[in-house]
């Protein structure tokens, strides 16, 4: 009986883990790439200018479009409220 419950729990955990998608909340349209002692990629850049500012002065760096970024389409005629803060404190 205990083995059956443990096996069922393992199967449920595997199914749930297989369907979990990585968070894309921090994904931006631009990636900064760093080459030093190891390779690092930061794809949270909201603009090309932000990416350039992030990589400026560091040798072996460059910016490229983020292939995983998908912009959210906004329906025509809809807009954010003027007083709304995009990041609540």
Buried (B, 14 or more C-beta within 10 A) or exposed (E): EEEEEEEEEEEEEEEEEEEEEEEEEEBBBBBBBBEEEEEEEBBBBEEEEBBBEBBEEEEEBEBBEBEEBEEEEEEEEEEEEEEEEEEEE
